[in-house]
Amino acid sequence: MAIREIIVLPDKQLRLVSKPIEKVTPEIRKLADDMLETMYDAPGIGLAGIQVAQPLRIITMDLAKRDEEGETQPRPRVFINPEILSASEDMSVYEEGCLSIPEYYEEVERPAAVSVRFTDLDGKVHEEDAAGLYATCIQHEIDHLNGVLFGDYLSKLKRDRVMKKFTKAAKLAGK
């Protein structure tokens, strides 16, 4: 396992739409292991492949330390080609952060519950219902696979402010 560099705003790769994974290979399993190690090191509760410059439809998650709902999801989780099948009309608000937008947090409103389909590392397809923090996190990470950032849900003023801040920081860092 290896810790990979997490790309941050304003890196344009974050806007790429990730490609489906055709088959679970040893390389995909290694990517998943690296992503989990990277996510824990950051530290975070979710990570999408594109955040480590891999435009593939893969997500890692571990809500064990942050689980407010008392859910019994196996940990850690790897989702390959995840897709939301349905979303509740009920909405919930969580304060979200993102490893690609470090030290920036805002409240985001999303569907309170979703149904999701994904493939695991054994190549088995699963369908699950998600609620609470689990629903928020899976939606956040699937957004990454589609080139969407949580800042896209904010007002134009807040979005512009965060983009300006990270663009300035990147220039100062020589990126």
C-alpha positions in Angstrom: 0.0 0.0 0.0 1.1 3.5 -0.7 -0.1 7.0 0.2 -1.0 8.9 -2.9 -1.1 12.7 -3.4 -4.6 14.1 -3.2 -5.2 16.7 -5.9 -6.8 19.9 -4.7 -8.6 22.9 -6.1 -8.1 24.5 -8.6 -6.8 21.3 -10.3 -9.0 20.9 -13.5 -8.8 17.1 -13.1 -11.4 17.3 -10.4 -13.9 18.2 -13.1 -13.3 15.1 -15.2 -16.0 12.5 -15.5 -14.6 9.2 -14.3 -14.6 6.1 -16.6 -16.4 2.8 -15.5 -14.2 0.0 -14.4 -14.6 -3.0 -16.7 -13.2 -5.7 -14.4 -11.8 -6.0 -10.9 -8.1 -6.6 -11.4 -5.1 -6.8 -9.1 -4.4 -3.2 -10.2 -7.9 -2.1 -9.1 -7.4 -3.8 -5.7 -4.1 -2.1 -5.2 -5.7 1.3 -6.1 -8.4 0.6 -3.5 -5.8 -0.3 -0.9 -3.8 2.9 -1.7 -6.9 5.0 -1.6 -7.9 3.6 1.8 -4.4 4.3 3.2 -4.5 7.8 1.6 -7.9 8.5 3.0 -6.9 7.4 6.6 -3.7 9.4 6.4 -5.5 12.6 5.3 -7.6 12.0 7.5 -11.0 11.6 5.8 -14.1 9.4 5.6 -14.4 9.1 1.9 -12.2 9.4 -1.2 -12.9 9.1 -5.0 -10.4 7.8 -7.5 -10.2 11.1 -9.3 -9.0 12.7 -6.1 -5.8 10.7 -6.5 -5.6 11.5 -10.2 -7.3 8.2 -11.2 -10.4 9.0 -13.3 -12.0 5.7 -12.6 -15.4 5.0 -11.0 -14.1 3.8 -7.6 -14.8 5.2 -4.1 -13.5 4.3 -0.6 -15.3 5.1 2.6 -15.1 4.4 6.3 -17.6 6.1 8.6 -16.6 4.1 11.7 -15.3 7.2 13.6 -18.0 9.6 12.3 -21.1 7.4 12.3 -23.8 9.3 14.1 -26.6 7.0 13.1 -25.3 3.8 14.7 -25.4 2.1 11.3 -23.8 -1.3 11.0 -22.1 -0.9 7.6 -19.0 -3.1 7.1 -15.8 -1.1 7.3 -13.9 -0.1 5.3 -16.0 0.1 2.2 -15.0 0.0 -1.5 -17.5 0.9 -4.2 -16.8 0.2 -7.8 -19.0 1.8 -10.5 -21.5 3.1 -7.8 -24.7 4.6 -9.0 -27.7 6.1 -7.2 -30.9 4.3 -8.2 -33.3 6.5 -6.3 -33.3 9.4 -3.8 -35.8 10.4 -1.2 -37.8 13.6 -1.5 -36.9 14.3 2.2 -33.8 16.4 2.4 -31.1 16.7 5.1 -28.3 19.1 5.8 -24.8 18.1 6.8 -21.7 20.1 7.2 -19.4 18.8 4.5 -15.7 19.0 3.9 -13.5 17.6 1.2 -10.0 16.4 1.0 -9.6 18.2 -2.3 -10.8 21.5 -0.7 -8.8 21.3 2.5 -10.0 23.0 5.7 -13.1 24.3 4.1 -16.5 23.3 5.5 -20.1 24.3 4.6 -23.6 23.0 5.1 -25.0 21.2 2.1 -28.5 20.0 1.5 -29.0 16.6 -0.1 -31.6 13.9 -0.3 -31.8 12.3 3.2 -31.8 8.8 1.8 -30.7 7.1 -1.4 -30.6 3.6 -2.9 -27.2 2.7 -4.5 -25.9 -0.1 -6.7 -22.2 -0.9 -6.8 -19.7 -3.7 -7.4 -17.4 -4.9 -4.6 -13.7 -6.0 -4.9 -14.9 -9.6 -5.5 -16.9 -8.5 -8.5 -20.2 -9.0 -6.8 -23.0 -6.4 -7.5 -24.9 -5.1 -4.4 -27.8 -2.8 -3.9 -28.2 -0.9 -0.6 -30.3 1.7 1.0 -28.3 4.5 2.6 -29.5 7.2 5.1 -27.9 9.8 7.3 -24.2 10.4 7.1 -23.8 7.3 4.9 -26.3 8.8 2.3 -24.5 12.1 2.4 -21.1 10.6 2.0 -22.0 8.3 -0.9 -23.7 11.2 -2.8 -20.6 13.4 -2.2 -18.2 10.8 -3.5 -20.4 9.8 -6.5 -20.5 13.6 -7.3 -16.7 13.5 -7.6 -16.9 10.7 -10.1 -19.2 13.0 -12.2 -16.9 16.0 -11.9 -19.1 17.7 -9.3 -17.7 19.3 -6.1 -19.7 20.0 -2.9 -19.0 23.7 -3.5 -21.2 23.5 -6.6 -24.2 23.3 -4.1 -23.2 26.6 -2.5 -24.3 30.1 -3.5 -22.3 31.7 -6.3 -20.7 34.1 -3.8 -19.4 31.3 -1.6 -18.3 29.3 -4.6 -16.4 32.2 -6.1 -14.8 33.0 -2.7 -13.5 29.4 -2.2 -12.2 29.2 -5.9 -10.4 32.5 -5.5 -8.8 31.3 -2.2 -7.6 28.0 -3.7 -6.4 29.6 -7.0 -4.3 32.1 -5.0 -2.9 29.3 -2.8 -1.9 27.3 -5.9 -0.2 30.3 -7.5 1.8 30.9 -4.3 2.8 27.2 -4.2 3.9 27.5 -7.9 1.3 25.0 -9.3 
